[in-house]
Amino acid sequence: MWKSVVAAIAFLALGGSAFAASAINRDAQTRTLVVTEGGAKSELTLGAGETVEFCSNGCFVTLPNGDLEALTGSETVEISGGTARIK
């Protein structure tokens, strides 16, 4: 019984971090995303080649071209050639 409880707690603890969106900047230039999460806006600056996790509970993200996208927290935003794609 205790093994099942411990396994369930460990799964939930480890599983929570798997539900964050990530952003990957494949460009040689720094790129910025504007993230709105819980009503608060913040800028997420990604250096060349940098990968960052964000948006663990769902958010809106403004991409470099100005498009606004809703994320649930499981997506990957890949920036390449100044264009962002959501995977």
LOVOTI-135572 format. One record per residue: residue number from 1; residue in one letter; x, y, z of N, C-alpha, C in turn. Coordinates in steps of 0.001 Angstrom, whole numbers, padded with zeros to 6 digits. Last residue first. Example, Ala and Ser with C-alpha at 12.3 -4.5 7.8 and 13.67 -1.06 7.14 Angstrom:
<nodes>
<nr=2, rest=s, nu=012850, nv=-002250, nw=007080, cau=013670, cav=-001060, caw=007140, cu=012900, cv=000030, cw=007870>
<nr=1, rest=a, nu=013190, nv=-005690, nw=007800, cau=012300, cav=-004500, caw=007800, cu=013200, cv=-003300, cw=007800>
</nodes>
This chain:
<nodes>
<nr=87, rest=k, nu=005298, nv=023691, nw=-031713, cau=005260, cav=022232, caw=-031958, cu=004655, cv=021530, cw=-030767>
<nr=86, rest=i, nu=005192, nv=026697, nw=-033345, cau=004784, cav=025969, caw=-032135, cu=004630, cv=024507, cw=-032492>
<nr=85, rest=r, nu=007716, nv=028865, nw=-034491, cau=006771, cav=027785, caw=-034788, cu=006451, cv=027071, cw=-033489>
<nr=84, rest=a, nu=008798, nv=032088, nw=-035398, cau=008514, cav=031113, caw=-034343, cu=007477, cv=030115, cw=-034828>
<nr=83, rest=t, nu=011461, nv=033521, nw=-037227, cau=010078, cav=033048, caw=-037213, cu=009906, cv=031995, cw=-036119>
<nr=82, rest=g, nu=014121, nv=034034, nw=-037430, cau=013255, cav=035125, caw=-036963, cu=011796, cv=034759, cw=-036887>
<nr=81, rest=g, nu=015274, nv=031600, nw=-037986, cau=015134, cav=032566, caw=-039065, cu=014214, cv=033717, cw=-038707>
<nr=80, rest=s, nu=013458, nv=030151, nw=-035425, cau=014492, cav=029926, caw=-036416, cu=014246, cv=030893, cw=-037567>
<nr=79, rest=i, nu=012234, nv=029012, nw=-032428, cau=012506, cav=030217, caw=-033199, cu=013692, cv=029938, cw=-034122>
<nr=78, rest=e, nu=009717, nv=027054, nw=-031194, cau=011030, cav=026997, caw=-031827, cu=011196, cv=028228, cw=-032707>
<nr=77, rest=v, nu=008102, nv=026144, nw=-028407, cau=008173, cav=027265, caw=-029340, cu=009597, cv=027268, cw=-029885>
<nr=76, rest=t, nu=006333, nv=023350, nw=-027522, cau=007683, cav=023862, caw=-027722, cu=007598, cv=024971, cw=-028757>
<nr=75, rest=e, nu=003750, nv=022704, nw=-025023, cau=004271, cav=022978, caw=-026351, cu=005744, cv=023373, cw=-026317>
<nr=74, rest=s, nu=002455, nv=022492, nw=-022668, cau=003125, cav=021279, caw=-023139, cu=003802, cv=021492, cw=-024491>
<nr=73, rest=g, nu=000999, nv=024666, nw=-021936, cau=002147, cav=024335, caw=-021103, cu=002873, cv=023087, cw=-021552>
<nr=72, rest=t, nu=-000859, nv=025723, nw=-023563, cau=-001359, cav=024970, caw=-022417, cu=-000236, cv=024607, cw=-021454>
<nr=71, rest=l, nu=-000961, nv=028954, nw=-025042, cau=-000235, cav=027715, caw=-024767, cu=-000836, cv=027039, cw=-023547>
<nr=70, rest=a, nu=-002074, nv=031022, nw=-027625, cau=-002382, cav=030451, caw=-026313, cu=-001628, cv=029132, cw=-026176>
<nr=69, rest=e, nu=-000424, nv=033710, nw=-029291, cau=-000810, cav=032301, caw=-029237, cu=-001100, cv=031895, cw=-027800>
<nr=68, rest=l, nu=-000205, nv=036420, nw=-031427, cau=-000515, cav=036007, caw=-030056, cu=-001030, cv=034576, cw=-030091>
<nr=67, rest=d, nu=002327, nv=037827, nw=-033509, cau=001192, cav=036913, caw=-033336, cu=001039, cv=036528, cw=-031872>
<nr=66, rest=g, nu=004680, nv=039253, nw=-033742, cau=003508, cav=039941, caw=-033198, cu=002290, cv=039062, cw=-033006>
<nr=65, rest=n, nu=006953, nv=037928, nw=-034419, cau=006255, cav=038605, caw=-035517, cu=004982, cv=039319, cw=-035052>
<nr=64, rest=p, nu=007767, nv=036723, nw=-031974, cau=008549, cav=037830, caw=-032537, cu=007844, cv=038584, cw=-033673>
<nr=63, rest=l, nu=004629, nv=036212, nw=-030130, cau=005788, cav=035749, caw=-030879, cu=006531, cv=036932, cw=-031491>
<nr=62, rest=t, nu=003305, nv=036244, nw=-027031, cau=003400, cav=037050, caw=-028237, cu=004723, cv=036706, cw=-028903>
<nr=61, rest=v, nu=001401, nv=033845, nw=-025363, cau=002741, cav=034278, caw=-025733, cu=002634, cv=035085, cw=-027025>
<nr=60, rest=f, nu=-000442, nv=033012, nw=-022485, cau=-000453, cav=033559, caw=-023830, cu=000959, cv=034032, cw=-024122>
<nr=59, rest=c, nu=-000620, nv=029882, nw=-020678, cau=-000326, cav=031301, caw=-020819, cu=-000605, cv=031733, cw=-022247>
<nr=58, rest=g, nu=-000273, nv=027223, nw=-018329, cau=-000975, cav=027832, caw=-019449, cu=-000708, cv=029324, cw=-019473>
<nr=57, rest=n, nu=001454, nv=026661, nw=-016244, cau=000002, cav=026560, caw=-016015, cu=-000826, cv=027140, cw=-017145>
<nr=56, rest=s, nu=004072, nv=027048, nw=-017027, cau=003708, cav=025750, caw=-016475, cu=002200, cv=025573, cw=-016289>
<nr=55, rest=c, nu=005812, nv=028892, nw=-018588, cau=004391, cav=028641, caw=-018825, cu=003934, cv=027276, cw=-018305>
<nr=54, rest=f, nu=009062, nv=027602, nw=-019509, cau=008183, cav=028627, caw=-018960, cu=006752, cv=028133, cw=-019081>
<nr=53, rest=e, nu=012467, nv=026925, nw=-020177, cau=011138, cav=026413, caw=-019843, cu=010339, cv=027516, cw=-019174>
<nr=52, rest=v, nu=014677, nv=027625, nw=-022864, cau=014115, cav=028031, caw=-021582, cu=012765, cv=027362, cw=-021395>
<nr=51, rest=t, nu=017711, nv=027572, nw=-024619, cau=016429, cav=026906, caw=-024395, cu=015957, cv=027245, cw=-022992>
<nr=50, rest=e, nu=019801, nv=029361, nw=-026954, cau=019291, cav=029119, caw=-025604, cu=017932, cv=028417, cw=-025617>
<nr=49, rest=g, nu=020884, nv=030194, nw=-029367, cau=021022, cav=028801, caw=-028977, cu=020437, cv=028433, cw=-027630>
<nr=48, rest=a, nu=021180, nv=033487, nw=-028273, cau=021440, cav=032564, caw=-029376, cu=021651, cv=031150, cw=-028849>
<nr=47, rest=g, nu=018822, nv=034101, nw=-025575, cau=020064, cav=034310, caw=-026302, cu=020208, cv=033283, cw=-027411>
<nr=46, rest=l, nu=015677, nv=035268, nw=-025040, cau=016439, cav=034053, caw=-025315, cu=017670, cv=034413, cw=-026128>
<nr=45, rest=t, nu=013597, nv=036726, nw=-022712, cau=014673, cav=036967, caw=-023667, cu=015501, cv=035702, cw=-023798>
<nr=44, rest=l, nu=010457, nv=037415, nw=-022089, cau=011328, cav=036247, caw=-022009, cu=012374, cv=036408, cw=-023104>
<nr=43, rest=e, nu=008728, nv=039775, nw=-020222, cau=009509, cav=039500, caw=-021416, cu=010442, cv=038329, cw=-021147>
<nr=42, rest=s, nu=005385, nv=039526, nw=-018954, cau=006829, cav=039576, caw=-018755, cu=007513, cv=039280, cw=-020083>
<nr=41, rest=k, nu=002267, nv=040326, nw=-017470, cau=003111, cav=040249, caw=-018656, cu=004581, cv=040308, cw=-018257>
<nr=40, rest=a, nu=-000252, nv=038665, nw=-015670, cau=000989, cav=039448, caw=-015597, cu=001816, cv=039226, cw=-016863>
<nr=39, rest=g, nu=-002385, nv=036932, nw=-015830, cau=-002655, cav=038358, caw=-015930, cu=-001423, cv=039241, cw=-015884>
<nr=38, rest=g, nu=-001263, nv=034391, nw=-015861, cau=-001963, cav=034824, caw=-014658, cu=-002218, cv=036329, cw=-014653>
<nr=37, rest=e, nu=000970, nv=035456, nw=-018216, cau=000594, cav=034307, caw=-017403, cu=-000041, cv=034814, cw=-016121>
<nr=36, rest=t, nu=002242, nv=036287, nw=-021158, cau=001200, cav=036740, caw=-020235, cu=000682, cv=035508, cw=-019507>
<nr=35, rest=v, nu=005325, nv=037051, nw=-022588, cau=004522, cav=036001, caw=-021968, cu=003525, cv=036640, cw=-021008>
<nr=34, rest=v, nu=006948, nv=037788, nw=-025458, cau=006199, cav=038416, caw=-024376, cu=005220, cv=037370, cw=-023861>
<nr=33, rest=l, nu=010252, nv=036957, nw=-026431, cau=008834, cav=036598, caw=-026421, cu=008191, cv=037367, cw=-025272>
<nr=32, rest=t, nu=013072, nv=037828, nw=-028336, cau=012254, cav=038092, caw=-027155, cu=010821, cv=037663, cw=-027403>
<nr=31, rest=r, nu=016391, nv=036774, nw=-029230, cau=014966, cav=036939, caw=-029556, cu=014200, cv=037113, cw=-028256>
<nr=30, rest=t, nu=019657, nv=037379, nw=-030416, cau=018763, cav=037278, caw=-029267, cu=017339, cv=037542, cw=-029728>
<nr=29, rest=q, nu=020900, nv=035535, nw=-033266, cau=020550, cav=036767, caw=-032569, cu=019654, cv=036462, cw=-031372>
<nr=28, rest=a, nu=021095, nv=033104, nw=-034424, cau=022348, cav=033648, caw=-033893, cu=022102, cv=034941, cw=-033117>
<nr=27, rest=d, nu=018350, nv=030819, nw=-033620, cau=018977, cav=031924, caw=-034340, cu=020291, cv=032340, cw=-033680>
<nr=26, rest=r, nu=016984, nv=029067, nw=-032109, cau=017988, cav=028486, caw=-033003, cu=018706, cv=029560, cw=-033825>
<nr=25, rest=n, nu=015718, nv=029000, nw=-029074, cau=016156, cav=030000, caw=-030041, cu=017285, cv=029409, cw=-030875>
<nr=24, rest=i, nu=012951, nv=027502, nw=-027720, cau=014292, cav=027239, caw=-028226, cu=014614, cv=028305, cw=-029269>
<nr=23, rest=a, nu=010916, nv=027111, nw=-024932, cau=011246, cav=027948, caw=-026079, cu=012697, cv=027703, cw=-026435>
<nr=22, rest=s, nu=008363, nv=025036, nw=-023553, cau=009761, cav=025414, caw=-023693, cu=009912, cv=026268, cw=-024944>
<nr=21, rest=a, nu=005915, nv=024610, nw=-020960, cau=006283, cav=024855, caw=-022351, cu=007766, cv=025191, cw=-022388>
<nr=20, rest=a, nu=005630, nv=022016, nw=-018598, cau=006009, cav=023393, caw=-018874, cu=006329, cv=023509, cw=-020360>
<nr=19, rest=f, nu=005160, nv=019464, nw=-017674, cau=004071, cav=020196, caw=-018286, cu=004385, cv=021671, cw=-018454>
<nr=18, rest=a, nu=007118, nv=018263, nw=-016269, cau=007017, cav=017895, caw=-017673, cu=005944, cv=018696, cw=-018394>
<nr=17, rest=s, nu=006829, nv=018926, nw=-013646, cau=007821, cav=019667, caw=-014406, cu=007754, cv=019357, cw=-015892>
<nr=16, rest=g, nu=004907, nv=017058, nw=-012825, cau=004575, cav=018478, caw=-012857, cu=005555, cv=019280, cw=-013683>
<nr=15, rest=g, nu=006120, nv=014555, nw=-012691, cau=005251, cav=014857, caw=-013821, cu=004929, cv=016330, cw=-013926>
<nr=14, rest=l, nu=007349, nv=014528, nw=-010234, cau=008167, cav=014559, caw=-011440, cu=007352, cv=014956, cw=-012652>
<nr=13, rest=a, nu=005060, nv=014506, nw=-008588, cau=006115, cav=015501, caw=-008393, cu=006978, cv=015633, cw=-009641>
<nr=12, rest=l, nu=003617, nv=012304, nw=-009541, cau=003032, cav=013636, caw=-009608, cu=004099, cv=014719, cw=-009466>
<nr=11, rest=f, nu=005455, nv=010244, nw=-008959, cau=004998, cav=010465, caw=-010329, cu=004433, cv=011871, cw=-010480>
<nr=10, rest=a, nu=005627, nv=010443, nw=-006170, cau=006813, cav=010673, caw=-006991, cu=006427, cv=010956, cw=-008437>
<nr=9, rest=i, nu=002995, nv=009747, nw=-005494, cau=003518, cav=011067, caw=-005136, cu=004741, cv=011400, cw=-005988>
<nr=8, rest=a, nu=002924, nv=007098, nw=-006460, cau=001991, cav=008099, caw=-006987, cu=002487, cv=009509, cw=-006690>
<nr=7, rest=a, nu=004884, nv=005880, nw=-004870, cau=005047, cav=005915, caw=-006321, cu=004146, cv=006977, cw=-006945>
<nr=6, rest=v, nu=003707, nv=006154, nw=-002337, cau=004990, cav=006800, caw=-002609, cu=005207, cv=006913, cw=-004121>
<nr=5, rest=v, nu=001437, nv=004545, nw=-002748, cau=001284, cav=005954, caw=-002385, cu=002569, cv=006717, cw=-002715>
<nr=4, rest=s, nu=002614, nv=002052, nw=-003261, cau=001739, cav=002679, caw=-004257, cu=001582, cv=004169, cw=-003998>
<nr=3, rest=k, nu=003938, nv=001576, nw=-000871, cau=004711, cav=001672, caw=-002111, cu=003891, cv=002354, cw=-003198>
<nr=2, rest=w, nu=001859, nv=001321, nw=000909, cau=002713, cav=002501, caw=000991, cu=003544, cv=002679, cw=-000265>
<nr=1, rest=m, nu=000828, nv=-001188, nw=000000, cau=000000, cav=000000, caw=000000, cu=000873, cv=001254, cw=000000>
</nodes>
